[in-house]
Amino acid sequence: MRFIYSVSIVPTGRSVFGNGRGCASFSGYRAQFFSASALVGPLAVLAHENFTWHMAGHLFVGMLGPLLLALGAPVTLLLRTLPVRRARQVSRLLRSRIAGFYIHPVTAAMLNIGGLWMLYTTGLFAAMHHHLWLHILVHAQVFAAGYLFTVSMLAIDPLSRRFSYTYRTIVFILALAGHGILSKFLYAYPPHGVPVEEARAGAMLMYYGGDAVDLAIIVLLFRGWYLSANRARQQFRRESTLGCLCKKHS
């Protein structure tokens, strides 16, 4: 609950740097720490031998790390630090069709959840433990897909198109269901070569740990929705007041 509270108070949208660049950098450092812990260090060693620890690494790389990085608004920070010419080039790239395709909520959700289904229901999971290059590639894909999905939901950084909160919420609910169904599937049908008890413990960690991160995203998503609706109401009131004053003077 402390984690959910800590991320829920981070401003969204353009005010993400309300406390300065230091907050963004700190969030980025935390993202790097949690993501790298699944590749190097004690957790990486344990994850190679035990499915439960592997799932803990999955939560760090695919969910918590991307969320912390998204909260740091790295694209916004990049645009602010680059020279004007380079920043305009990056902005044009962000508005391109290819960028819009990958940042689309449906595409990002399919890459994120669909990638996990492919990892755990095929021979890819066993193969990644025998080939270092594949191990690194899988983790890079999981992180990138998790980041794209988180950004498409929260829309903190500049995007080629901002979808409505209703649309994003529907996609998020479907993705949440896909993640939950996969964890239950792994509980009943462990990946090849994984002991049943490890698979069940890992599946439970995936289910409940994933819910904790998803709850933080829900809080941030709905907070942004509330603030957006509040701004729209205030704008309507100002326009209504201005209209009444114009009628009185006419």
C-alpha positions in Angstrom: 0.0 0.0 0.0 2.9 2.4 0.6 4.1 1.8 -2.9 0.7 2.5 -4.3 0.5 5.7 -2.3 3.9 6.8 -3.3 3.3 6.5 -7.1 -0.3 7.9 -6.8 1.0 11.3 -5.6 3.3 11.8 -8.6 1.7 14.4 -10.8 0.6 13.3 -14.3 0.6 15.0 -17.6 2.6 18.2 -18.1 3.1 18.7 -14.3 5.2 15.6 -14.0 8.2 17.8 -13.4 6.4 19.8 -10.8 9.2 19.1 -8.3 12.0 19.5 -10.8 14.1 17.3 -12.8 15.4 15.6 -9.7 12.2 13.7 -9.2 12.2 12.5 -12.8 15.8 11.3 -12.5 15.1 9.6 -9.1 12.2 7.7 -10.7 14.4 6.7 -13.6 17.1 5.5 -11.3 14.6 3.3 -9.4 13.4 1.9 -12.7 16.9 1.0 -13.7 17.6 -0.6 -10.4 14.5 -2.9 -10.4 14.9 -3.8 -14.1 18.6 -4.5 -13.9 18.1 -6.7 -10.7 16.4 -9.3 -12.9 19.5 -9.6 -15.2 22.4 -9.2 -12.8 22.9 -9.9 -9.1 21.4 -12.4 -6.6 17.9 -12.2 -8.0 19.1 -13.0 -11.5 20.9 -16.1 -10.1 17.9 -17.3 -8.2 15.6 -16.6 -11.1 17.7 -18.9 -13.3 17.1 -21.8 -10.9 13.7 -21.2 -9.4 10.5 -20.2 -11.2 9.1 -18.2 -8.3 12.1 -16.0 -8.3 11.9 -15.7 -12.0 8.4 -14.4 -11.7 9.6 -11.8 -9.2 12.1 -10.7 -11.8 9.3 -10.6 -14.4 7.3 -8.2 -12.1 10.4 -6.0 -11.8 11.3 -5.9 -15.5 7.8 -6.0 -17.1 5.7 -4.0 -14.6 7.4 -2.1 -11.8 10.4 -0.9 -13.8 8.4 0.4 -16.7 5.9 2.1 -14.4 8.7 3.9 -12.6 10.4 4.9 -15.9 7.1 6.2 -17.3 6.6 8.3 -14.2 10.0 9.8 -14.8 8.7 11.1 -18.2 12.0 10.3 -20.0 10.8 11.6 -23.4 9.8 15.0 -21.8 13.1 15.2 -20.1 14.9 14.4 -23.3 13.0 17.1 -25.2 13.9 19.6 -22.6 17.6 18.8 -22.6 18.2 18.5 -26.3 18.9 21.5 -28.6 15.8 22.9 -30.3 16.7 21.4 -33.7 17.2 17.9 -32.2 14.1 18.2 -30.1 12.0 19.0 -33.2 13.4 16.0 -34.9 12.4 13.8 -32.0 9.0 15.4 -31.9 8.5 14.6 -35.6 9.5 11.0 -34.9 7.0 10.7 -32.0 4.3 12.0 -34.4 5.1 9.4 -37.1 2.8 6.6 -38.0 5.2 3.9 -36.8 5.4 5.5 -33.4 1.6 5.9 -33.3 1.2 2.3 -34.1 3.4 1.0 -31.3 2.0 3.5 -28.7 -1.6 2.6 -29.6 -3.2 1.1 -26.4 -4.4 -2.0 -28.3 -1.0 -2.6 -29.9 0.9 -2.0 -26.7 -1.5 -4.4 -24.8 -1.1 -7.1 -27.4 2.7 -6.8 -27.3 2.7 -6.8 -23.5 0.2 -9.6 -22.7 0.5 -11.5 -25.9 4.3 -11.6 -25.5 3.9 -13.2 -22.0 1.5 -15.8 -23.4 4.0 -16.7 -26.1 6.8 -16.8 -23.5 5.1 -19.1 -21.0 3.0 -21.4 -23.3 5.7 -22.3 -25.8 9.2 -23.6 -25.7 10.6 -20.1 -25.5 10.8 -20.1 -21.7 13.0 -23.2 -21.7 15.1 -22.0 -24.6 15.9 -18.7 -23.0 17.7 -20.5 -20.1 20.1 -22.2 -22.6 21.0 -19.2 -24.7 22.3 -16.0 -23.2 21.4 -13.8 -26.2 17.8 -15.1 -26.2 17.6 -14.5 -22.4 18.7 -10.9 -22.9 16.4 -10.5 -25.9 13.3 -11.8 -24.0 13.9 -9.5 -21.1 14.4 -6.5 -23.4 11.1 -7.3 -25.1 9.3 -7.7 -21.8 10.6 -4.4 -20.5 9.9 -2.5 -23.8 6.4 -3.9 -24.1 5.7 -3.1 -20.4 6.9 0.4 -20.9 4.9 1.0 -24.1 1.8 -0.3 -22.4 2.2 1.8 -19.3 2.9 5.0 -21.4 -0.1 4.3 -23.6 -2.3 4.0 -20.5 -1.0 7.0 -18.5 -0.1 9.3 -21.4 2.5 11.2 -19.3 5.0 11.8 -22.1 4.0 13.5 -25.4 2.2 11.1 -27.7 1.2 11.2 -31.3 -2.4 10.8 -30.2 -4.1 10.8 -26.8 -7.0 8.4 -26.6 -9.9 9.0 -24.4 -9.9 7.9 -20.8 -12.8 5.6 -21.5 -11.0 3.9 -24.4 -7.8 3.4 -22.3 -9.8 2.1 -19.4 -11.5 -0.5 -21.5 -8.2 -1.7 -23.0 -6.6 -1.8 -19.6 -9.4 -3.9 -18.2 -9.0 -6.4 -21.0 -5.3 -6.5 -20.6 -5.7 -7.0 -16.8 -8.0 -9.9 -17.5 -5.5 -11.4 -20.0 -2.7 -11.2 -17.4 -4.9 -12.7 -14.7 -6.0 -15.6 -16.9 -2.4 -16.3 -17.8 -1.4 -16.5 -14.1 -4.2 -19.0 -13.5 -3.3 -21.0 -16.5 0.3 -21.3 -15.3 -1.0 -22.4 -11.9 -2.9 -25.3 -13.5 -0.4 -26.0 -16.4 3.2 -25.2 -15.4 5.7 -24.4 -18.2 7.8 -27.4 -19.4 10.4 -28.4 -16.9 9.0 -26.3 -14.0 8.1 -28.2 -10.8 4.4 -27.9 -9.9 5.0 -26.3 -6.5 7.3 -23.6 -8.0 4.9 -23.0 -10.8 2.0 -22.5 -8.4 4.0 -20.2 -6.1 5.2 -18.2 -9.2 1.7 -18.0 -10.6 0.3 -16.6 -7.3 3.1 -14.1 -7.2 2.3 -13.1 -10.8 -1.4 -12.8 -10.0 -1.2 -10.8 -6.7 2.0 -8.9 -7.4 0.7 -7.9 -10.8 -2.5 -6.7 -9.2 -0.5 -4.4 -6.9 1.2 -2.7 -9.8 -2.0 -2.6 -11.8 -3.7 -0.9 -8.9 -1.1 1.8 -8.9 -1.8 2.3 -12.7 -5.5 2.4 -12.0 -5.0 5.1 -9.3 -2.9 7.2 -11.7 -5.3 6.7 -14.6 -8.4 7.6 -12.7 -6.6 10.5 -11.1 -5.8 11.9 -14.5 -9.4 11.3 -15.6 -10.7 13.2 -12.6 -8.3 16.1 -13.1 -9.2 16.3 -16.8 -12.9 16.3 -16.1 -12.4 19.0 -13.4 -10.6 21.2 -15.8 -13.4 20.8 -18.3 -16.0 21.7 -15.7 -14.0 24.8 -14.7 -13.6 25.9 -18.4 -17.3 25.4 -18.9 -18.1 27.6 -15.9 -15.8 30.3 -17.0 -17.3 30.3 -20.5 -20.8 30.4 -19.0 -19.9 33.2 -16.7 -18.4 35.2 -19.5 -21.4 34.6 -21.7 -23.8 35.9 -19.0 -21.6 39.0 -18.5 -21.7 39.7 -22.2 -25.5 39.4 -22.3 -25.8 41.9 -19.4 -23.6 44.5 -21.1 -25.3 44.1 -24.5 
